[in-house]
Amino acid sequence: MADLSLNLCGVKLKNPIIAASGTFGFGREFDTLYDIGALGGISVKGLSLKPRTGNPPSRIAETPSGMLNSVGLQNPGVDSFIENDLPWLMTKDVAILANITGTSMDEYCRMAQKLAPTGVHLLEMNISCPNVHEGGVAFGVKPESVYAITKAVKAVSRQPLIVKLTPNVADITENALAAQEAGADALSMINTLTGIAVDVHRRSMVLRNNTGGLSGPAVRPVALRMVWQSAQKVSIPIIGMGGIETGEDAAAFMLCGAKAVMVGTANFTDPFACPRIIGELNTYCEEQGIACAQEMVGTLKAY
């Protein structure tokens, strides 16, 4: 077998396959199907300072080669996670990424402080959320706000900080550089693309929130391009995501410069997607004569 292991910001992962936030809950349901300890890591359901009920239905819409979601970050809150879910996750011998979200800089910092003394291995900061103090503009849209929120959270974080970048910007590399300059330890990209679904018979929006985040294979070419472009500009590790369904999809992101990858929407269509992709990535490496998967990171030939 090929060596799929890696060191991500000082954290040892068995392999580069990480379950993406919002698609895997806290892992309990999937652990009834297979041992989630076989994964490289799990990025848990996005956590907020206080519990959130999320958006009213309808909040999921299937699209060609993907899906739109406007779940609204429903979650039990960071305190409940620390008390009820984290102790169980810590028994699974898997890297734990706590995905945090907020509507103000203070909320992000308070969550990082709450998680600092816990067994969480890495923080993943979702900055695609609206900043209530800036008129609802997402933290991740402007390089200046990316820099400010990253610097503030990094100052109070004990774990390595991963900044999750939104693709809904003019140039994602500017935000990647801003996060790196502010002290981010790694980047994850891409978050979902904003879209809508239309019911032509009712002549209305499908989603109650009107807009939603597009994910799945439809976004993969965009995600690959953004990972490749960002990898040319930054020196910190990148975790790639966006429509990964097979081991060869994972390899494509790694060739583009991603050290690890996250699998999201595929978990809905195939609950065994993550372990299957691990096996397929190993097969790809063996067929290509790659002894260590990290050897291929950033080796894409461009013309």
C-alpha positions in Angstrom: 0.0 0.0 0.0 1.0 3.6 -0.6 1.8 5.8 2.4 -1.2 8.1 2.7 -0.2 9.7 6.0 0.6 13.3 6.4 1.5 16.0 9.0 -1.0 18.9 8.8 0.1 21.8 10.9 1.8 19.5 13.4 -1.2 17.1 13.6 -0.7 13.5 12.3 -3.4 12.3 9.9 -3.7 8.7 8.7 -4.6 9.9 5.2 -5.6 13.1 3.5 -9.4 12.5 3.5 -11.4 14.7 5.9 -15.1 14.7 6.2 -16.3 18.2 5.5 -18.2 20.3 7.9 -22.0 20.3 7.6 -22.1 17.0 5.8 -21.1 14.6 8.6 -22.7 15.9 11.7 -20.5 14.9 14.7 -19.8 11.5 13.1 -22.1 9.4 15.3 -24.5 8.2 12.5 -21.6 7.3 10.1 -19.8 5.4 12.9 -22.7 3.0 12.9 -21.8 2.1 9.3 -18.0 2.0 9.5 -15.2 3.0 11.9 -14.8 6.7 11.4 -11.3 6.3 13.0 -10.2 5.2 9.5 -10.6 8.8 8.2 -7.8 11.4 8.2 -10.0 13.8 10.1 -13.5 15.1 10.7 -14.6 18.7 10.5 -17.6 18.8 12.7 -20.9 20.6 12.1 -20.4 24.3 12.1 -20.5 25.6 15.7 -21.9 28.9 16.9 -21.5 30.6 20.3 -25.2 29.9 21.1 -27.5 27.2 19.7 -29.1 27.9 16.3 -32.3 26.4 14.9 -31.3 27.3 11.3 -33.5 28.5 8.5 -37.1 27.4 8.0 -37.8 24.8 5.2 -37.5 24.3 2.4 -33.7 24.5 2.8 -32.3 21.9 0.5 -32.7 21.7 -3.3 -31.2 19.2 -5.7 -29.6 20.6 -8.8 -27.9 19.0 -11.8 -24.6 17.6 -10.5 -25.0 19.1 -7.1 -27.3 20.6 -4.5 -28.2 23.9 -2.9 -28.4 24.2 0.8 -29.6 27.0 3.1 -29.7 25.1 6.3 -28.6 28.2 8.2 -25.9 26.6 10.4 -28.3 24.7 12.7 -26.3 23.4 15.6 -26.5 22.9 19.4 -23.8 25.5 20.2 -20.2 25.2 21.1 -20.8 24.5 24.8 -23.0 21.5 24.0 -20.4 20.2 21.6 -17.7 20.4 24.2 -19.8 18.6 26.8 -21.8 16.1 24.8 -20.0 15.3 21.5 -16.3 16.0 21.8 -15.7 13.4 24.6 -17.1 10.7 22.3 -15.2 11.9 19.2 -11.9 11.8 21.2 -12.3 8.1 21.6 -12.2 7.6 17.8 -8.5 8.1 17.1 -9.2 10.7 14.4 -8.1 14.3 13.9 -10.9 16.6 15.1 -11.5 19.9 13.3 -13.9 22.3 15.1 -15.6 24.5 12.5 -16.6 27.8 14.0 -18.8 30.5 12.8 -20.0 33.9 14.1 -21.6 37.2 13.3 -19.0 39.3 15.1 -15.3 39.2 15.8 -16.1 38.8 19.5 -18.1 35.7 18.9 -15.3 34.0 16.9 -12.8 34.9 19.6 -14.9 33.6 22.4 -15.4 30.3 20.7 -11.7 29.9 20.0 -11.1 30.6 23.7 -13.7 28.0 24.8 -12.1 25.4 22.5 -8.5 26.2 23.4 -8.3 23.8 26.5 -10.2 21.0 24.8 -9.0 17.9 22.8 -9.8 19.5 19.5 -6.8 19.2 17.2 -7.5 22.0 14.7 -9.8 25.0 14.3 -11.5 25.7 11.0 -12.9 29.2 10.8 -15.8 29.7 8.5 -15.7 33.4 7.4 -18.5 33.2 4.8 -20.9 34.4 7.5 -22.4 38.0 7.6 -20.7 40.5 9.9 -23.5 42.2 11.7 -21.3 45.2 12.5 -20.5 45.7 8.8 -24.0 45.7 7.4 -24.2 42.0 6.8 -21.2 41.8 4.5 -19.4 38.4 4.9 -16.1 38.5 6.8 -14.4 36.6 3.9 -15.3 39.0 1.1 -12.6 41.7 1.5 -8.9 41.0 2.2 -9.0 43.6 4.9 -11.7 41.9 6.9 -10.1 38.5 6.2 -6.9 39.8 7.7 -8.6 41.4 10.7 -10.7 38.4 11.7 -7.8 35.9 11.2 -5.4 38.0 13.3 -7.9 38.4 16.1 -8.8 34.7 16.3 -5.2 33.5 15.9 -4.2 35.7 18.9 -6.5 33.7 21.2 -6.3 30.2 19.6 -4.3 27.4 21.1 -4.9 25.0 18.1 -3.6 25.6 14.6 -6.0 27.9 12.7 -7.5 26.9 9.3 -9.3 29.7 7.5 -12.1 28.5 5.2 -12.4 30.8 2.2 -15.5 31.8 0.2 -15.3 31.5 -3.6 -17.8 34.4 -3.9 -15.1 37.0 -4.5 -13.3 38.6 -7.4 -9.9 37.1 -6.6 -9.6 34.4 -4.0 -5.8 34.6 -4.0 -5.9 38.0 -2.4 -7.9 36.6 0.5 -5.6 33.6 0.8 -2.6 35.9 1.1 -4.4 38.1 3.6 -5.2 35.1 5.8 -1.6 33.9 5.6 -0.2 37.4 6.5 -2.5 37.5 9.5 -1.1 34.3 10.9 -3.3 31.5 9.5 -1.7 28.1 9.7 -3.7 26.6 6.8 -6.5 27.4 4.3 -9.5 25.3 3.3 -11.3 26.0 0.0 -13.8 26.3 -1.4 -16.9 27.0 0.5 -20.2 26.9 -1.5 -21.0 29.2 -4.5 -24.2 31.3 -4.0 -27.1 30.2 -6.2 -30.9 30.0 -6.4 -33.5 27.4 -7.5 -36.7 28.4 -9.2 -40.0 26.5 -9.2 -41.5 27.5 -12.6 -44.9 26.0 -11.8 -45.4 28.0 -8.6 -43.3 30.9 -10.1 -41.5 31.2 -6.8 -38.1 30.5 -5.2 -37.6 26.9 -4.0 -35.6 27.8 -0.9 -37.3 29.7 1.8 -34.1 31.7 2.3 -34.2 32.5 -1.5 -30.4 31.9 -1.9 -28.4 28.8 -1.0 -24.9 27.4 -1.3 -24.1 25.3 -4.3 -21.9 22.2 -3.7 -21.2 18.9 -5.4 -19.5 17.9 -8.7 -20.8 21.0 -10.5 -18.4 23.2 -8.5 -15.3 21.0 -8.9 -13.7 22.8 -11.9 -14.0 26.1 -10.1 -12.6 24.7 -6.8 -9.7 23.1 -8.6 -8.9 26.4 -10.3 -9.0 28.3 -7.1 -6.9 25.8 -5.2 -4.3 25.8 -8.0 -4.2 29.6 -8.2 -3.9 30.0 -4.4 -1.2 27.3 -4.1 1.0 29.5 -6.4 0.7 32.4 -4.0 0.8 31.0 -0.4 3.2 28.9 1.5 0.9 27.5 4.1 -1.0 24.2 3.6 -4.3 24.1 1.6 -7.1 21.7 2.2 -9.1 21.4 -1.0 -12.8 20.7 -1.4 -15.6 21.0 -3.9 -17.3 18.0 -5.6 -14.9 15.3 -4.6 -16.5 11.9 -5.4 -13.6 9.6 -6.2 -10.0 8.9 -5.3 -9.0 10.4 -8.6 -10.9 13.6 -7.7 -8.9 13.8 -4.5 -5.7 13.2 -6.4 -6.6 16.1 -8.8 -6.9 18.5 -5.9 -3.6 17.3 -4.5 -1.9 17.7 -7.8 -3.2 21.3 -7.8 -1.5 21.9 -4.5 -3.9 20.7 -1.8 -2.1 18.8 1.0 -5.4 17.3 2.2 -9.0 17.3 0.9 -12.5 17.4 2.3 -15.4 15.3 1.2 -18.8 16.8 1.6 -21.8 16.4 -0.6 -20.7 12.9 -1.7 -21.5 11.7 1.9 -25.2 12.4 1.2 -25.3 10.2 -2.0 -23.0 7.5 -0.7 -22.6 7.2 3.1 -19.5 5.1 2.5 -17.9 7.8 0.3 -15.0 8.7 2.6 -13.6 5.2 3.2 -14.2 4.3 -0.5 -12.3 7.4 -1.6 -9.4 6.5 0.7 -9.2 3.1 -1.0 -9.4 4.6 -4.5 -6.7 7.1 -3.7 -4.4 4.2 -2.5 -5.2 2.4 -5.8 -4.4 5.5 -7.8 -1.0 5.9 -6.0 -0.1 2.3 -6.6 -1.0 2.5 -10.3 1.0 5.6 -10.7 4.0 4.3 -8.8 3.6 6.9 -6.0 5.0 5.6 -2.8 3.9 8.5 -0.7 0.8 10.5 -1.6 2.4 13.8 -0.4 4.9 13.4 -3.3 2.2 14.5 -5.8 1.1 17.7 -4.0 1.6 20.7 -6.3 3.1 18.7 -9.1 0.5 19.5 -11.8 2.0 20.3 -15.2 0.6 23.5 -16.6 1.1 24.9 -20.1 
